[in-house]
Every structure is written in C-alpha cells, then in structure tokens.
Amino acid sequence: MASILVTGGAGYIGSHTVIELLGAGHKIIIIDNLNNAEAYILDRIKIITGKDFEFYPVDVTDKTALTAIFSTHPIDAVIHFAAHKSVAESVQQPLRYFHNNLVSLITLLEVMNQYAIQNIVFSSSATVYGDADKLPITEAAPFKKALSAYGSTKQMGEEILEKSAATGLAKAIALRYFNPVGAHASALIGELPKGIPNNLFPYVMQVAAGKLEQLTVYGNNYATPDGTCLRDYIHVTDLAKAHVLSCERLIESKNTSAFEVFNLGTGSGTSVLQIIQNFEKIAGRPLRYSIGKRREGDAPAVYADAAKANTILGWRAMLDIEAMIQSAWKWELERNTI
C-alpha cells in the first residue's frame, strides 16, 4: 500500500482515479480547491469504495498550505490533475491559464523537492500535438504550435517535468489523454461541466435531457467516412486505471527513464454522426441536431497510437463507445434527481 497525493481529486478524471487507487489498496490524500468540482463527489467516492481518505480544500498555488500538507503526511507519489481545463476559455483568458496551470506545477515540484519526493504522474493531453501530420499519433510526433493557452500549458508542463527529471529532481510520467468521456458504472459520479459544455458528450446528453435546445455538428464535408470529425474517445474508468499503473510503475522503480510519456486512447476514431446515431439507438430517442459550418481549428481526424501504453504499462482501453454512451446517459439521468 502506497500513500498517494492527488491534486484535483474531486474533479472528473481525478475522482474516478481516486476510486481506482482506493480499490487497489492505496492510501489517498486529495487536494482540491473545489473551483471546478462539487463537494458531494467526495462523499460519493466513499459510498462507492467504502473507504475513507484525507481531503484538503487547498489551492495548489498556495505554497504555505501545500507545505503544511506535505509535512503532515508521508507521500510516495503525486498525481497532478489540478488545472484550469477549458480550451475556449483559455483563448480568452491566457494569463489566468498560464498562471494557474504553470505556477501550480512549479509550486508542487518545489514542495516535493523540499520533502525529497520524486514520483509524479502528470495529467497531460493530446492537445500537445496540435494538428498532427500523421495518424495514428504516436508519442514521437513533434509538438506543433498550440492553438490555445490550455494546450501551451500542457506543452510547457511536460517541458518543466522533463527538465526537472534530467537534473534528478523528479521521476515523472506524462499521460497524454485523447477524449475522456463516460461516467462511473454506479452513476454516482461523472462529468459535471459548469455552464454550457464545450465537449461533445456532455452537450449531447444535455440536449437529450432537454437542458439545451439542439446540437450543432460543425461541418459534414471533411475527408472522413461520413464527412464529420473523427475523435478518439476513451472511457474515464479506463483512463483512471492507467494512472494507477503509472503510479505503481514509479513507486516500484520500473520506469526506464526519469521522464516517460504515454498516449491514452483506444486507437480508433468515432465520428460526430456515429456518436449521435449510437446515442439514439441506446437511449431510444431522437437527438435534435443541425449541420453548421466548420469550426476554426478543428482537425478532420485525431486518434492515438496507444501501443506504447499497451506494451510497457500493460494497459489497454477495454470499454467501447456503447459503454461510454450508456454510462454518460445513465449519469445524466441520475444527476437530474439530485
């Protein structure tokens, strides 16, 4: 049993990861300022797992508060989720994103160094690749100029970790997510977007639930099988399990270099129209949508080559698109009763 600190542990991916970590027998300390999460999610983690954990409502940029937590608990590894995450918002508020996402990581590394803790798993993103030249995208694909401040912070975050690892300051694994979707099988936790969703899945669910009028499909004339954009969707529970494996890899010193990166995806793309058609089949109801113009910055297709994670981490995405839609829809229906 290891003691693992999870920043942003009340958030969407963080909460699912905490459940998997507790299920694997680890002791958990959660830090979350609850700016983009709900406190009741913490209670639901306890209901799902039957296990307790430490929680601190602290901002990771607060070095004094962070130091106090590290001085209280022995910590074997850190998973760093805490960050602002809206691509669209980051375009409008770049300084806010650079300050929060980078200062939090730097502060965390400084405090970890103070307490001689090296192991860190970083929540990265496929946005680091920009508009990739080749598909499927491997970890060897070069970074392109980021299209948003959010993407820039993920690129810079990886560079901070790589340079820190090169000096012996850290042993780090960066996990590059493609499109996390779905919800826990219990329907007690899931994605909780604030305001109008930016991502396809929660938008589809809210249109189906009558919270939004209709979905706009941005373009149907791309060079894809049905003309709509292809993305690599991955179930959040599969994603969470990769974090457990990554933590254990670092703690057990199985990493082969001080900085490692892994793509997390299914390795195949699903189109917007396929999502709509699958949803209508699963929910047994039509979905209101219209075809709009292409949206600036949208690549026709983005999907991962996850062979490295399959081979080295021993991880594989197990849940298919139907399971993703079923769990997301169940969560949407259940949370309306809260």
Stockholm file with secondary structure:
# STOCKHOLM 1.0

chainA/1-338         MASILVTGGAGYIGSHTVIELLGAGHKIIIIDNLNNAEAYILDRIKIITGKDFEFYPVDVTDKTALTAIFSTHPIDAVIHFAAHKSVAESVQQPLRYFHNNLVSLITLLEVMNQYAIQNIVFSSSATVYGDADKLPITEAAPFKKALSAYGSTKQMGEEILEKSAATGLAKAIALRYFNPVGAHASALIGELPKGIPNNLFPYVMQVAAGKLEQLTVYGNNYATPDGTCLRDYIHVTDLAKAHVLSCERLIESKNTSAFEVFNLGTGSGTSVLQIIQNFEKIAGRPLRYSIGKRREGDAPAVYADAAKANTILGWRAMLDIEAMIQSAWKWELERNTI
#=GR chainA/1-338 SS CCEEEEETTTSHHHHHHHHHHHHTTCEEEEECCCTTSCTHHHHHHHHHHSCCCEEECCCTTCHHHHHHHHHHSCCSEEEECCSCCCHHHHHHCHHHHHHHHHHHHHHHHHHHHHTTCCEEEEEEEGGGGCSCSSSSBCTTSCCCCCSSHHHHHHHHHHHHHHHHHHTTSCEEEEEEECEEECCCTTSSSCCCCSSSCSSHHHHHHHHHTTSSSCEEEECSCSSSTTSSCEECEEEHHHHHHHHHHHHHHHHTTCCSSSEEEEEESCSSCEEHHHHHHHHHHHHTSCCCEEEECCCTTCCSEECBCCHHIIIIICCCCCCCHHHHHHHHHHHHHHHTTC
#=GC SS_cons         CCEEEEETTTSHHHHHHHHHHHHTTCEEEEECCCTTSCTHHHHHHHHHHSCCCEEECCCTTCHHHHHHHHHHSCCSEEEECCSCCCHHHHHHCHHHHHHHHHHHHHHHHHHHHHTTCCEEEEEEEGGGGCSCSSSSBCTTSCCCCCSSHHHHHHHHHHHHHHHHHHTTSCEEEEEEECEEECCCTTSSSCCCCSSSCSSHHHHHHHHHTTSSSCEEEECSCSSSTTSSCEECEEEHHHHHHHHHHHHHHHHTTCCSSSEEEEEESCSSCEEHHHHHHHHHHHHTSCCCEEEECCCTTCCSEECBCCHHIIIIICCCCCCCHHHHHHHHHHHHHHHTTC
//
